[in-house]
Amino acid sequence: MFDFLGRYDVLGAFWTTVQLTLLSAVGSLVWGTLLAGMRVGPVPLMRGFGTAYVNIVRNIPLTVIILFSSLGLSNTLGVTLGADDFQVRGFRLAVLGLILYTSAFVCEAIRSGINTVPIGQAEAARAMGLSFTQVLGLVVLPQAFRAAVGPLTNVLIALTKNTTVAAAIGVAEAAFLMKEMIENEAQLLLCSAVIAFGFVCLTLPTGLILGWVGKKVAVKR
């Protein structure tokens, strides 16, 4: 029944999905943390930028952002991200689009963790002469990350599934392979079941492991 799978690089497609997820997750965590710092910072201009970015990006469909990364940045503006090969350029542009989109949700997850930190701790740190950056980096964010493991896990699982949108610009990940398999084999249910099972194998352990980690590192109030 599944003999046709031997003609396709299923593992290679899912490895591309894993790479998209990991690279986008790291980039989103960095940019999302900076955005969260802006949103709680004392500078009105930075607070306004962070708020506007999150509210605007969260309400734009991911497909639009991915297509803009390809058609707008690459085809129109000539941005190649240092890649001449079409596949490599598409992969990097997809990572960029996923980072721009997912970081807005990471920002809100981290900000929810920041809100769990008692304000008295920040005031005590400022009374000791620490700057805002030091208070945020040494006192607030370490506790905020521990409180935000659960929400960040949900964002990571959503990011894993959102990588399928990269197929729209020709990135050979799992959804792109499924489309090719359905066109060639005309077995919609079997092909869909294989890809769905693959995503379950990626997201279910992630949720269970990070859920356990979240309970272990949770701050006891």
Disulfide bonds with the S-S distance in Angstrom:
none
